[in-house]
Amino acid sequence: MRAVVLVAALGLTAACAPEIPESGAGFDTSFDDALAQDAAVAGARTGAAVPPPKVVSTETLAAADTAPLAPPVVAAALPPQPQPLPVPVSRAVTTQTETAEDIANETAAALQAAALNSGVAPVEASPNNPPPKQYSNPGISDENDFQAVSSRESIDSDAARLKQNREAYAVIAPTAVPERPEDRAPNIVSFALSTSNQPGTRVYSRTGINLSAKAQRNCAKYPSADQAQIAFLSSGGPQRDRMGLDPDGDGFACAWDPTPFRQAIKS
């Protein structure tokens, strides 16, 4: 009797327990179903075979949830690269146009030169094609160019040139300074050095009326004070003033100053 009651109790317990869903029943598969349906429609339109839907097991999903995340990939920082400057369209077009025009002008000039050619080849100067000798500048010396000098000079030629230069030397023996003739004019330099009084200091006596006015008129006849002093010394000065050129009696005619000559021998 007890066994029957126990079996009945177990049956009631099993009937009251909730139903356990199958594996994967708790996942929403509506999105996958929609994708499969769209793929089937597209395949029907194009006639292509529709692949079967990919079934993912519960173990695969659980393993994906528990798998560690991979570290993020960090790209190495690259140095900034220089960017080429953009070429304006208008400039490029202008350059092509100018190049075409230059080619056309050069072609026309070459044809004209060929028509008027005198038979002499044109000179084409370039680093590998130096200009002919007649076009070189003769005024530029190449004495500092070792290759140029060594190509035309040698030890023997230098010795010959030195010998030629020595033979061309002309030695001039010094001669005595010529003396002045006996009738030479007074030397105002010697006279200035022989005196010591300052200009305006009376040394010699002068007599007469209006000596300053007379001296002013007479001094105007000479182009310089040196010429007046020479004439003054030639006519009996400084002791006598026959020409009226030294009214203050200092021995210096027409304000002539011996100071520069005195200072010349002191410097």
Buried (B, 14 or more C-beta within 10 A) or exposed (E): EEEEEEEEEEEEEEEEEEEEEEEEEEEEEEEBEEEBEEBEEEEEEEEEEEEEEEEEEEEEEEEEEEEEEEEEEEEEEEEEEEEEEEEEEEEEEEEEEEEEEEEEEEEEEEEEEEEEEEEEEEEEEEEEEEEEEEEEEEEEEEEEEEEEEEEEEEEEEEEEEEEEEEEEEEEEEEEEEEEEEEEEEBEBBEBBBEBEEEBEEEBBEBEEEEBEEBBEEBBEEBEEBBBBBBBBBEBEBBEEBEBBBBBBBBBBBBBBEBEEBEEEEEE
